Every structure is written in C-alpha cells, then in structure tokens.
Amino acid sequence: EETIKEKDALMEKLKEDSEEARQRLSKRMKQEYDDQLREEKIKYQQLLKETKQVSVYEKELDKLEKTIEERDKALLEKSSKVLALQSQLDEKQMSSNETIQTLKDTIEQLQQQLDK
C-alpha cells in the first residue's frame, strides 16, 4: 500500500513537473513568436518607410524631368530665334557690303570724272 502511495505521489510529481515543463515551453515559444512578430513588424515599418521615400524621390524625379523638358524646349526656341537673327544679320551684312562696294565704285567713277 505504501508503494502504491509512493507510486501515486511519484506520478503526481511527474504530472506536476510535466505541466510546469509544458508551461515553460509554451511561455518560451510565445516569447519567441512575439519576438519574431516584433522583428517582422520593424522590418515591415522600415520597408513601408523606404517605399514612401522612394515615392517621394519618384515625384521629385518627375518634377526634375519636366523642368528639364521645359528648359530644353525653351533653349530650342531661343536657339531657333538666335539662328534666325544670325541669318538676318548675315543678310544685312551682305547688303551693307554691297552698298559699301557700290559707294566705292561710285566714288571711284566720280573721282575719274573729276580727273578728266
């Protein structure tokens, strides 16, 4: 009868130890899960932050590209105007040169007539 009591006591002790071990394991697994969840949450928040930053960079890049396109267009227009003005200047220069040559010829003819 004492052996049965000892056996029962031992079984009860084993049962209690088993329950304690199960609770410790459960607590440790929950802690590991919570830690992993916290790490994943931090990674997610960092990724979200980086994604938002990329979005900001993309918007800035779009603005810069638009500004560059506008400046290129304005530069092209100004270049066209400069070329047109250069062409007009060349024409006027040629016309002036012709006028000067005509005046020189006229002066020479008048000089020859005076000399006669």
Buried (B, 14 or more C-beta within 10 A) or exposed (E): EEEEEEEEEEEEEEEEEEEEEEEEEEEEEEEEEEEEEEEEEEEEEEEEEEEEEEEEEEEEEEEEEEEEEEEEEEEEEEEEEEEEEEEEEEEEEEEEEEEEEEEEEEEEEEEEEEEE
